[in-house]
Amino acid sequence: MDIWEGQPLVLRERAMVQVTQWLAWLADLPRRRRQQVAILVDAVLCVVAVWIALSLRVGEWELFTRPVFILSAVGLSLWFPVAWRWGVYLSLIRFSGGRTMMGLAIASGIFAIPMVLIFMVVGISGIPRTMGLLHPIIFLALLAVSRMAIRFALVDILHRANGGRDLRRVLIYGAGRAGQQLSLSLRHEPHVQVLGYIDDDARLNGQRLDGIPIYSSDRLAWAIRTLMIDEVLIGLPRISRARRREIIDALQNFQVQVRVLPSLSRIIDGEVSVNDLRAVQIEDLLGRDPVAPNTLLMGRNIAGKTVLVSGAGGSIGSELCRQILSFLPHRLILVDQSEFALYAINDELTAAAAQVDGPAIEIIPELGNVTDRHSISRIYLRWKPDTVFHAAAYKHVPLVEANPIAGLRNNIFGTLYSCLTAEEVGVATFILISTDKAVRPTNIMGASKRVCELILQARSARPSSTVFTMVRFGNVLGSSGSVVPRFMAQIRAGGPVTLTHRDITRYFMTIPEAAQLVIQAGAMAKGGEVFVLDMGQPVRIRDLAVSMVRLSGLSVRDDTHPDGDIEICEIGMRPGEKLYEELLIGESPQPTMHERIIRASETMLDWDDLDRALLALSGHLERGDAAEALDILRELVPEYAPPSGHPAIQAMAG
């Protein structure tokens, strides 16, 4: 008895397997063969439309009569030339949508014109005149139904069968145009099933979009739990960063993966596919939208001028070059000591410059080291730049701590030689890229950058045709050595995610925004200013790590959740690392004409005193005497305070 009860289920499973295999065979046919199958199906549908139209007209089925043969012959001879002319068989049936239906309607309308003329206007004996209009209408309905049936079979049945157990259950946040476009793209993904939309408009709750239900945002938790959602895709490319952060914060309470849709225009233009949906990035968590750049300030020191960027292959230097290029300099000089970095940015900018409308922009790569004074003099004298952005520096704190001589020589004397040479050749504006680590530094890198600021301040206090200024800011996202890509790699590897201290905080800003603000600050310079960028609120690094784990669809493993996926471990602070960074040394910062740029009031040294100290420092570096060099560094930067037990303290004590 049990065998008979199970037999219908077995038969259904076997039938489903057979149907799936047949559909797979059909989908794998060469495109020309699939076109031939479509033509054959349409020929059969044309004849079927004749049978249906005649039966509706005369009230009985006529299958093999003279009117059937005449109508079929005329219909087939008219339809295929029209269909071929209008590209009916060039579209992929498995991707049939609104545009496909519109194409069929247009072709059928054109097909109906001669049918009406032949059967309604002229007339053929024995054939009702209404067939000229009734047949095209029924034929169009059959064509549309066939396209939808094939699409359902190839996409919904075949793809779901291929998806198997790897099927991901998805919600789309946003029922607008972007969300709809995303849903249409996902329809052809075999491992993805869109189960609903979430939208902030409560009026849409309970409605359906192409058969998919819409839920209001206050039902987000219910939808995720009830529908057992694996992934939420944020299809809102135009919302503010603050609103995006609110949505992401709400989603962190659930163990779902979160991804963000890029610009809708890029998807429509075919520049990206669904596979380019990006994971949530830290800029999505900042909660602050960038301010549109002031085009007047952006172009003041750039348009039609010769601009030099040192450290052009680095994170900030390369983005400065991209921004500079968009404001049409006459010539852009790229200086870097890394052959590969220089090659990469030169190749990118040369290609970009070729696409720029207007006068040709010269891109000049110069392989050189800023600590080689003869090399710097040769480059400056040859090209005589109007504006210099000095971004060349050793910035990785642990490496500079381990290599103080190389770090001090590169950062301090690279800046010194560049400043002096800029004055000699008559550079109009010299902008130093500084760092928040120069404020009350606890590491050699930060102290060396403060000395660089002192050099520019001292030179600007003397009569000079060159305007010296500096721009100070914190961490930029995506730079080499940043915690963000390291955390992502550790999460992909299954953990643990390592951080130096649970209470450590950092300021963050996107690289494009930082580069734009640097250029605008340089345009406001009168000489000697220390401009500071408004970095917003600092981010607690552990909170960042937790967010990245949760937004990857994983859970944090700790004492309260021992079965979690990813552990977050503290490994101890690195030499010279601070718990938090500051942006100001002095008090009473002054506002500027830009809301994200302030001017700091900092102490400075007289050039003669600074020059003597630098001469002594140079001698110690030449002799490789790190202890004496660090003694002078302490004299130049009294606020430099390495932690107790730090190698720099031991070196100075020795």
C-alpha positions as CSV (number, residue, x, y, z in Angstrom):
1,M,0.0,0.0,0.0
2,D,2.9,2.4,0.9
3,I,4.4,1.7,-2.5
4,W,1.3,2.8,-4.3
5,E,1.0,5.9,-2.1
6,G,4.5,7.0,-3.0
7,Q,4.2,6.2,-6.7
8,P,2.5,9.5,-7.8
9,L,5.2,11.5,-6.1
10,V,7.9,9.5,-7.8
11,L,6.2,9.9,-11.2
12,R,6.0,13.7,-10.6
13,E,9.7,13.9,-9.7
14,R,10.6,11.9,-12.8
15,A,8.4,14.1,-14.9
16,M,10.0,17.2,-13.4
17,V,13.5,15.8,-14.1
18,Q,12.5,15.1,-17.7
19,V,11.1,18.6,-18.2
20,T,14.2,20.2,-16.7
21,Q,16.5,18.1,-18.9
22,W,14.5,19.1,-22.0
23,L,14.6,22.8,-21.0
24,A,18.3,22.6,-20.4
25,W,18.8,21.0,-23.9
26,L,16.7,23.8,-25.4
27,A,18.6,26.5,-23.5
28,D,21.9,25.1,-24.7
29,L,21.1,25.1,-28.4
30,P,23.1,27.4,-30.6
31,R,21.4,30.8,-31.1
32,R,20.5,30.1,-34.8
33,R,18.9,26.8,-33.8
34,R,16.9,28.6,-31.1
35,Q,15.7,31.2,-33.7
36,Q,14.6,28.3,-35.9
37,V,12.6,26.8,-33.1
38,A,11.0,30.2,-32.4
39,I,10.0,30.5,-36.1
40,L,8.5,27.1,-36.1
41,V,6.5,27.8,-32.9
42,D,5.2,31.1,-34.3
43,A,4.2,29.3,-37.5
44,V,2.1,26.8,-35.5
45,L,0.7,29.7,-33.5
46,C,-0.3,31.5,-36.7
47,V,-2.3,28.5,-37.8
48,V,-3.8,28.0,-34.3
49,A,-4.9,31.7,-34.4
50,V,-6.7,30.9,-37.6
51,W,-8.6,28.0,-36.0
52,I,-9.5,30.1,-33.0
53,A,-10.6,33.1,-35.0
54,L,-12.8,31.1,-37.4
55,S,-14.3,29.1,-34.6
56,L,-15.3,32.3,-32.8
57,R,-16.7,33.8,-36.0
58,V,-18.7,30.8,-37.3
59,G,-19.4,29.0,-34.0
60,E,-17.8,25.7,-34.8
61,W,-14.3,24.2,-35.2
62,E,-13.0,24.2,-38.8
63,L,-9.6,22.5,-39.0
64,F,-8.8,21.6,-42.6
65,T,-11.1,23.7,-44.8
66,R,-10.5,26.0,-47.6
67,P,-10.8,29.2,-45.5
68,V,-8.2,27.7,-43.0
69,F,-5.7,27.1,-45.7
70,I,-6.1,30.5,-47.3
71,L,-5.9,32.4,-44.1
72,S,-2.9,30.4,-42.9
73,A,-1.1,30.8,-46.2
74,V,-1.7,34.6,-46.3
75,G,-0.9,35.0,-42.6
76,L,2.4,33.1,-42.8
77,S,3.5,34.8,-46.0
78,L,2.9,38.3,-44.4
79,W,4.0,37.7,-40.8
80,F,7.6,36.4,-41.3
81,P,8.8,39.3,-43.6
82,V,7.3,41.8,-41.1
83,A,8.8,39.9,-38.1
84,W,12.2,39.7,-39.7
85,R,12.2,43.4,-40.6
86,W,11.3,44.5,-37.1
87,G,13.8,42.2,-35.4
88,V,11.3,40.0,-33.6
89,Y,13.7,37.0,-33.7
90,L,16.8,39.0,-32.7
91,S,15.6,39.4,-29.1
92,L,16.3,36.7,-26.5
93,I,13.1,35.1,-25.5
94,R,14.3,34.1,-22.1
95,F,14.7,37.8,-21.3
96,S,11.3,38.8,-22.6
97,G,9.9,41.9,-20.9
98,G,8.0,45.0,-21.5
99,R,10.1,46.1,-24.5
100,T,9.8,42.6,-26.1
101,M,6.0,42.9,-25.8
102,M,6.0,46.3,-27.3
103,G,8.1,45.0,-30.2
104,L,5.6,42.2,-30.8
105,A,2.7,44.7,-30.6
106,I,4.3,47.0,-33.2
107,A,5.1,44.1,-35.6
108,S,1.6,42.7,-35.2
109,G,0.1,46.1,-35.9
110,I,2.0,46.3,-39.1
111,F,1.1,42.7,-39.9
112,A,-2.6,43.6,-39.4
113,I,-2.6,46.4,-42.1
114,P,-2.3,44.1,-45.2
115,M,-4.5,41.5,-43.5
116,V,-7.3,44.1,-43.1
117,L,-6.8,45.3,-46.7
118,I,-6.9,41.8,-48.1
119,F,-9.8,40.3,-46.1
120,M,-11.9,43.3,-45.0
121,V,-11.4,45.9,-47.8
122,V,-10.9,43.6,-50.9
123,G,-12.5,40.5,-49.5
124,I,-12.1,36.8,-50.4
125,S,-15.1,34.6,-51.1
126,G,-16.0,32.2,-48.4
127,I,-13.9,34.0,-45.7
128,P,-15.6,36.3,-43.2
129,R,-14.3,39.9,-43.5
130,T,-13.7,40.1,-39.7
131,M,-10.9,37.6,-40.0
132,G,-8.6,40.4,-41.2
133,L,-8.8,42.0,-37.8
134,L,-9.7,39.1,-35.5
135,H,-6.8,36.9,-36.6
136,P,-4.0,39.5,-35.9
137,I,-5.5,40.2,-32.4
138,I,-5.6,36.5,-31.4
139,F,-2.2,35.9,-33.0
140,L,-0.7,38.7,-30.9
141,A,-2.2,37.3,-27.7
142,L,-0.7,33.8,-28.5
143,L,2.7,35.3,-29.3
144,A,2.7,37.2,-26.0
145,V,1.6,34.1,-24.0
146,S,4.2,31.9,-25.7
147,R,7.0,34.4,-24.9
148,M,6.0,34.6,-21.2
149,A,5.6,30.8,-21.0
150,I,9.1,30.2,-22.4
151,R,10.6,32.8,-20.1
152,F,8.9,31.2,-17.1
153,A,10.1,27.8,-18.2
154,L,13.7,28.8,-18.8
155,V,14.2,31.3,-16.0
156,D,11.9,30.3,-13.2
157,I,11.8,26.5,-13.6
158,L,15.3,25.8,-15.0
159,H,17.2,28.4,-13.0
160,R,15.5,27.4,-9.7
161,A,16.3,23.7,-10.5
162,N,19.9,24.7,-11.1
163,G,20.0,26.9,-8.0
164,G,19.3,23.9,-5.7
165,R,20.2,24.3,-2.1
166,D,22.4,27.4,-2.7
167,L,19.3,29.6,-3.3
168,R,19.6,32.9,-1.5
169,R,16.4,34.6,-0.2
170,V,16.6,38.3,-0.9
171,L,14.8,41.5,0.1
172,I,15.3,44.7,-1.9
173,Y,15.2,47.9,0.2
174,G,13.6,50.4,-2.1
175,A,10.6,49.9,-4.4
176,G,11.5,52.8,-6.8
177,R,13.0,52.7,-10.2
178,A,16.4,51.5,-9.0
179,G,14.9,48.6,-6.9
180,Q,12.7,47.6,-9.9
181,Q,15.8,47.5,-12.2
182,L,17.7,45.5,-9.7
183,S,14.8,43.0,-9.4
184,L,14.6,42.6,-13.1
185,S,18.4,41.9,-13.2
186,L,18.2,39.4,-10.4
187,R,15.4,37.5,-12.1
188,H,17.9,35.8,-14.3
189,E,20.2,34.8,-11.5
190,P,19.7,31.1,-10.7
191,H,20.8,31.3,-7.1
192,V,18.7,34.3,-6.1
193,Q,15.0,34.6,-5.2
194,V,13.6,38.1,-4.6
195,L,10.8,37.7,-1.9
196,G,9.9,41.3,-1.4
197,Y,10.6,45.0,-1.3
198,I,11.0,47.2,1.7
199,D,10.0,50.9,1.2
200,D,9.8,53.9,3.5
201,D,6.5,54.9,1.9
202,A,3.9,53.4,4.2
203,R,1.2,53.8,1.5
204,L,2.9,51.1,-0.6
205,N,2.6,48.5,2.2
206,G,0.6,45.4,1.0
207,Q,0.8,46.3,-2.7
208,R,2.7,44.3,-5.3
209,L,5.3,45.2,-7.9
210,D,5.5,42.7,-10.8
211,G,3.9,40.1,-8.4
212,I,6.5,40.8,-5.6
213,P,5.0,42.1,-2.3
214,I,6.0,45.5,-0.9
215,Y,6.4,45.9,2.9
216,S,6.7,49.2,4.7
217,S,10.0,49.9,6.5
218,D,8.4,49.4,10.0
219,R,7.8,45.7,9.0
220,L,11.5,45.1,8.2
221,A,12.1,42.9,11.2
222,W,8.9,40.9,10.5
223,A,9.8,40.4,6.8
224,I,13.4,39.3,7.5
225,R,12.3,36.7,10.1
226,T,9.1,35.5,8.4
227,L,10.6,35.2,4.9
228,M,13.9,33.8,6.3
229,I,15.9,36.4,4.4
230,D,19.6,35.7,3.7
231,E,20.5,39.0,2.1
232,V,19.2,42.6,1.9
233,L,20.1,44.7,-1.2
234,I,19.8,48.5,-0.7
235,G,18.5,49.8,-4.0
236,L,18.5,53.5,-3.1
237,P,21.4,55.1,-5.0
238,R,20.2,58.6,-4.4
239,I,19.6,58.7,-0.7
240,S,21.9,60.7,1.7
241,R,24.7,59.1,3.5
242,A,22.9,59.8,6.8
243,R,19.8,57.9,5.7
244,R,21.9,55.1,4.3
245,R,23.6,54.7,7.7
246,E,20.2,54.6,9.5
247,I,19.2,51.7,7.3
248,I,22.4,49.9,7.7
249,D,22.3,50.4,11.5
250,A,18.8,48.8,11.5
251,L,20.0,45.9,9.5
252,Q,22.9,45.1,11.8
253,N,20.4,43.7,14.3
254,F,19.9,40.7,11.9
255,Q,22.2,38.1,10.6
256,V,21.8,39.0,7.0
257,Q,24.4,40.1,4.4
258,V,23.9,43.6,3.2
259,R,25.0,45.0,-0.2
260,V,24.5,48.4,-1.9
261,L,23.4,49.2,-5.4
262,P,25.7,51.4,-7.4
263,S,24.4,54.3,-9.5
264,L,21.3,53.4,-11.4
265,S,22.5,55.2,-14.5
266,R,25.5,52.8,-14.6
267,I,23.3,49.8,-14.6
268,I,21.0,51.1,-17.3
269,D,24.0,52.1,-19.4
270,G,25.3,48.5,-19.1
271,E,28.5,49.6,-17.4
272,V,28.0,47.2,-14.5
273,S,26.1,44.0,-13.8
274,V,24.3,42.6,-10.8
275,N,27.6,41.0,-9.8
276,D,28.9,44.6,-9.2
277,L,26.7,45.1,-6.2
278,R,29.2,46.2,-3.6
279,A,29.4,45.3,0.0
280,V,28.7,48.0,2.5
281,Q,31.7,50.2,2.9
282,I,32.8,52.4,5.7
283,E,31.8,55.6,4.0
284,D,28.2,54.2,4.2
285,L,28.7,54.2,8.0
286,L,30.0,57.8,8.3
287,G,26.6,59.4,8.2
288,R,27.8,62.6,6.7
289,D,27.4,63.6,3.0
290,P,30.4,65.2,1.2
291,V,30.0,68.9,0.3
292,A,30.0,69.7,-3.4
293,P,33.3,71.3,-4.3
294,N,33.6,75.0,-5.1
295,T,34.6,74.9,-8.8
296,L,36.1,78.4,-8.5
297,L,38.5,77.3,-5.7
298,M,39.2,74.0,-7.4
299,G,40.4,75.6,-10.6
300,R,42.2,78.7,-9.2
301,N,45.7,77.0,-8.9
302,I,45.2,74.5,-11.7
303,A,43.4,75.7,-14.8
304,G,45.9,76.3,-17.6
305,K,48.9,76.0,-15.2
306,T,51.8,73.6,-14.7
307,V,51.0,71.5,-11.6
308,L,53.5,69.1,-9.9
309,V,52.4,66.4,-7.5
310,S,55.1,64.6,-5.5
311,G,54.2,61.2,-4.2
312,A,51.8,61.0,-7.3
313,G,51.5,57.2,-7.1
314,G,50.3,57.1,-3.5
315,S,46.7,57.0,-2.2
316,I,46.3,60.8,-1.8
317,G,48.7,61.7,-4.5
318,S,47.0,59.7,-7.2
319,E,43.6,61.0,-6.3
320,L,44.9,64.6,-6.3
321,C,46.1,63.9,-9.8
322,R,42.7,62.7,-10.9
323,Q,41.0,65.7,-9.5
324,I,43.6,68.1,-11.0
325,L,43.2,66.6,-14.4
326,S,39.4,67.3,-14.4
327,F,40.2,71.1,-14.0
328,L,42.3,71.2,-17.2
329,P,45.9,72.1,-16.2
330,H,48.3,72.9,-19.0
331,R,50.8,70.3,-17.7
332,L,50.7,67.8,-14.9
333,I,54.1,66.6,-13.5
334,L,54.0,63.2,-11.7
335,V,56.9,62.6,-9.3
336,D,57.4,59.3,-7.4
337,Q,60.2,57.1,-6.4
338,S,58.2,53.9,-7.0
339,E,58.6,52.8,-10.6
340,F,55.4,50.7,-10.6
341,A,53.3,53.3,-8.8
342,L,54.4,55.9,-11.3
343,Y,53.8,53.7,-14.2
344,A,50.2,52.9,-13.0
345,I,49.1,56.5,-12.4
346,N,50.8,57.7,-15.6
347,D,49.1,55.1,-17.7
348,E,45.7,55.9,-16.1
349,L,46.0,59.7,-16.5
350,T,47.3,59.5,-20.0
351,A,44.3,57.5,-21.1
352,A,42.0,59.9,-19.2
353,A,43.7,63.0,-20.7
354,A,43.0,61.7,-24.2
355,Q,39.3,61.8,-23.5
356,V,39.3,65.4,-22.2
357,D,37.7,68.0,-24.4
358,G,39.8,71.1,-25.0
359,P,43.5,71.8,-25.2
360,A,45.8,68.8,-24.9
361,I,47.1,68.1,-21.3
362,E,50.7,67.0,-21.0
363,I,51.2,64.2,-18.5
364,I,54.9,64.0,-17.5
365,P,56.1,61.1,-15.3
366,E,59.3,61.9,-13.4
367,L,61.0,59.0,-11.5
368,G,62.8,60.7,-8.6
369,N,63.3,60.8,-4.9
370,V,62.5,64.0,-3.1
371,T,65.5,63.5,-0.7
372,D,67.8,63.7,-3.7
373,R,68.2,67.5,-3.9
374,H,69.9,67.4,-7.3
375,S,67.1,65.3,-8.8
376,I,64.5,67.7,-7.3
377,S,66.3,70.8,-8.6
378,R,66.5,69.2,-12.1
379,I,62.8,68.5,-12.2
380,Y,61.7,71.9,-10.9
381,L,64.1,73.8,-13.1
382,R,63.1,71.9,-16.2
383,W,59.3,72.2,-15.8
384,K,59.0,75.4,-13.6
385,P,55.7,74.4,-12.0
386,D,53.1,77.0,-10.9
387,T,51.6,74.9,-8.2
388,V,53.1,72.0,-6.1
389,F,51.2,69.5,-4.0
390,H,53.8,67.8,-1.8
391,A,52.3,64.4,-0.8
392,A,55.5,62.4,-0.8
393,A,56.0,60.9,2.7
394,Y,56.6,57.7,4.6
395,K,53.3,57.4,6.5
396,H,53.1,53.9,8.0
397,V,53.7,54.4,11.7
398,P,55.2,51.0,12.6
399,L,57.6,51.0,9.7
400,V,58.9,54.5,10.4
401,E,59.2,53.5,14.1
402,A,61.4,50.6,13.0
403,N,63.3,52.8,10.5
404,P,63.7,56.2,12.1
405,I,66.6,57.4,10.0
406,A,64.9,56.6,6.7
407,G,61.6,58.1,7.9
408,L,63.2,61.4,9.2
409,R,65.3,61.8,6.0
410,N,62.4,61.2,3.6
411,N,59.7,63.2,5.4
412,I,61.7,66.2,6.7
413,F,64.4,66.6,4.2
414,G,62.2,65.7,1.2
415,T,60.0,68.6,2.3
416,L,62.9,70.9,3.0
417,Y,64.6,70.4,-0.4
418,S,61.2,70.7,-2.2
419,C,60.4,74.0,-0.4
420,L,63.8,75.6,-1.0
421,T,63.8,74.5,-4.7
422,A,60.2,75.8,-5.1
423,E,61.4,79.2,-3.9
424,E,64.4,79.2,-6.2
425,V,62.3,78.6,-9.4
426,G,59.4,80.8,-8.4
427,V,56.6,78.3,-7.7
428,A,53.5,80.4,-6.9
429,T,51.8,78.0,-4.4
430,F,53.3,75.1,-2.4
431,I,50.8,72.9,-0.5
432,L,52.0,70.3,2.0
433,I,49.9,67.3,2.7
434,S,50.1,66.9,6.5
435,T,48.4,64.5,9.0
436,D,46.5,64.6,12.3
437,K,49.4,62.5,13.7
438,A,51.4,65.7,13.7
439,V,49.3,66.9,16.7
440,R,50.9,66.0,20.0
441,P,52.6,63.1,18.3
442,T,53.5,59.8,20.0
443,N,55.4,58.4,17.0
444,I,58.3,59.4,14.8
445,M,56.1,59.7,11.7
446,G,53.8,62.3,13.3
447,A,56.7,64.2,14.8
448,S,58.5,64.3,11.5
449,K,55.4,65.7,9.8
450,R,55.1,68.4,12.5
451,V,58.7,69.4,11.6
452,C,57.6,69.6,7.9
453,E,54.8,72.0,9.0
454,L,57.4,74.1,11.0
455,I,59.6,74.3,7.8
456,L,56.7,75.8,5.8
457,Q,55.7,78.1,8.6
458,A,59.2,79.4,8.9
459,R,59.7,79.9,5.2
460,S,56.4,81.7,4.8
461,A,57.4,84.2,7.5
462,R,60.3,85.4,5.3
463,P,60.0,87.4,2.2
464,S,59.2,85.0,-0.6
465,S,57.3,84.9,-3.9
466,T,56.0,81.5,-3.0
467,V,52.9,81.0,-0.9
468,F,53.5,78.1,1.5
469,T,50.6,76.4,3.2
470,M,49.7,73.0,4.6
471,V,46.6,70.9,5.0
472,R,46.1,68.6,7.9
473,F,43.6,65.7,8.0
474,G,43.1,62.2,9.4
475,N,42.8,58.7,7.9
476,V,41.4,58.3,4.4
477,L,39.4,55.2,3.4
478,G,41.0,52.7,1.1
479,S,44.6,53.9,1.5
480,S,47.4,51.4,1.6
481,G,47.6,49.9,5.1
482,S,44.1,50.9,6.1
483,V,42.2,48.8,8.6
484,V,39.2,48.4,6.3
485,P,40.7,46.2,3.6
486,R,42.5,44.2,6.3
487,F,39.3,43.6,8.2
488,M,37.6,42.5,5.0
489,A,40.3,40.0,4.2
490,Q,40.2,38.6,7.7
491,I,36.4,38.2,7.5
492,R,36.7,36.4,4.2
493,A,39.3,34.1,5.7
494,G,36.9,33.2,8.6
495,G,38.6,35.4,11.2
496,P,39.7,36.4,13.7
497,V,39.5,40.1,13.1
498,T,42.4,41.7,14.9
499,L,42.5,45.2,16.4
500,T,45.1,46.8,18.6
501,H,42.8,48.1,21.3
502,R,39.0,48.0,21.9
503,D,38.8,51.7,22.6
504,I,40.9,53.1,19.8
505,T,39.2,55.7,17.6
506,R,40.1,57.3,14.3
507,Y,38.8,60.0,12.0
508,F,37.9,58.9,8.5
509,M,37.2,60.6,5.2
510,T,36.9,59.3,1.6
511,I,40.0,59.9,-0.6
512,P,38.1,61.9,-3.2
513,E,36.6,64.3,-0.6
514,A,40.0,64.7,1.1
515,A,41.7,65.5,-2.3
516,Q,39.0,68.0,-3.2
517,L,39.3,69.8,0.1
518,V,43.1,69.9,-0.1
519,I,42.9,71.6,-3.5
520,Q,40.3,74.1,-2.2
521,A,42.3,74.9,0.9
522,G,45.4,75.5,-1.2
523,A,43.4,78.0,-3.3
524,M,42.5,80.0,-0.2
525,A,46.1,80.2,1.1
526,K,47.8,83.6,1.7
527,G,50.9,82.1,3.3
528,G,51.8,80.1,6.4
529,E,48.3,78.8,7.2
530,V,47.7,75.4,8.8
531,F,44.4,74.4,7.3
532,V,42.5,71.6,9.0
533,L,39.8,69.5,7.4
534,D,36.6,68.9,9.2
535,M,36.7,65.1,9.5
536,G,33.3,64.7,11.3
537,Q,32.9,62.4,14.3
538,P,35.7,59.9,15.1
539,V,34.8,56.2,14.6
540,R,35.5,53.6,17.2
541,I,37.5,50.9,15.4
542,R,35.9,48.0,17.3
543,D,32.4,49.2,16.4
544,L,33.6,49.3,12.8
545,A,34.8,45.7,13.0
546,V,31.5,44.6,14.5
547,S,29.5,46.3,11.8
548,M,31.6,44.8,9.0
549,V,31.1,41.3,10.5
550,R,27.4,41.7,10.8
551,L,26.9,43.3,7.5
552,S,28.6,40.3,5.9
553,G,25.8,38.2,7.1
554,L,27.9,36.7,10.0
555,S,27.8,37.0,13.8
556,V,30.5,38.0,16.3
557,R,31.8,35.3,18.5
558,D,32.4,36.4,22.1
559,D,31.7,35.3,25.7
560,T,27.9,35.9,25.3
561,H,27.7,34.3,21.8
562,P,30.2,31.4,21.8
563,D,28.7,30.0,18.7
564,G,29.3,33.1,16.6
565,D,31.1,33.1,13.3
566,I,33.9,35.6,13.6
567,E,36.0,36.4,16.7
568,I,37.4,39.9,17.3
569,C,40.7,39.9,19.1
570,E,42.9,42.6,20.6
571,I,46.6,42.1,19.9
572,G,48.0,45.1,21.7
573,M,48.9,48.6,20.5
574,R,51.8,49.0,18.1
575,P,54.8,51.2,18.9
576,G,53.9,54.9,18.6
577,E,50.2,54.2,18.2
578,K,47.6,56.6,19.9
579,L,44.2,55.7,21.3
580,Y,42.8,58.7,19.6
581,E,43.9,61.4,17.1
582,E,43.6,65.1,17.3
583,L,43.5,67.8,14.6
584,L,44.5,70.9,16.5
585,I,47.5,71.8,18.7
586,G,46.5,75.4,19.6
587,E,43.2,77.0,20.5
588,S,40.7,79.2,18.7
589,P,40.6,77.8,15.2
590,Q,39.3,80.3,12.6
591,P,36.6,79.5,10.0
592,T,37.2,79.9,6.3
593,M,35.0,80.5,3.3
594,H,34.5,76.7,3.1
595,E,32.4,75.0,5.8
596,R,34.6,71.9,5.9
597,I,38.0,73.8,6.2
598,I,39.2,75.6,9.3
599,R,42.4,77.5,9.9
600,A,44.5,76.6,13.0
601,S,46.6,78.9,15.0
602,E,49.8,77.0,15.7
603,T,53.2,78.0,17.3
604,M,56.2,78.2,14.9
605,L,60.0,78.6,15.0
606,D,62.2,81.2,13.6
607,W,63.9,80.0,10.4
608,D,67.5,80.6,11.6
609,D,67.0,78.5,14.7
610,L,65.2,75.8,12.7
611,D,67.9,75.9,10.0
612,R,70.6,75.2,12.6
613,A,68.7,72.3,14.1
614,L,68.0,70.8,10.6
615,L,71.7,71.1,9.8
616,A,72.6,69.1,13.0
617,L,69.8,66.6,12.3
618,S,71.2,66.0,8.8
619,G,74.6,65.2,10.2
620,H,73.2,62.7,12.7
621,L,71.2,61.0,9.9
622,E,74.3,60.8,7.7
623,R,76.2,59.1,10.5
624,G,73.3,56.8,11.3
625,D,73.0,58.1,14.8
626,A,69.3,57.5,15.6
627,A,69.6,58.5,19.3
628,E,71.0,62.0,18.6
629,A,68.6,62.5,15.7
630,L,65.6,61.7,18.1
631,D,67.1,64.2,20.6
632,I,66.9,66.9,18.1
633,L,63.4,65.8,17.1
634,R,62.3,66.3,20.7
635,E,63.8,69.8,20.7
636,L,62.0,70.8,17.5
637,V,58.7,69.2,18.6
638,P,58.5,69.5,22.4
639,E,55.0,67.9,22.5
640,Y,56.4,64.7,20.9
641,A,55.8,62.2,23.7
642,P,56.5,58.5,22.8
643,P,55.0,56.0,25.3
644,S,57.1,54.8,28.1
645,G,59.2,51.8,27.1
646,H,59.1,52.9,23.5
647,P,62.4,52.3,21.6
648,A,62.6,56.0,20.9
649,I,62.7,56.7,24.7
650,Q,65.3,54.1,25.2
651,A,67.4,55.4,22.4
652,M,67.3,59.0,23.8
653,A,68.0,57.7,27.3
654,G,71.0,55.8,26.0
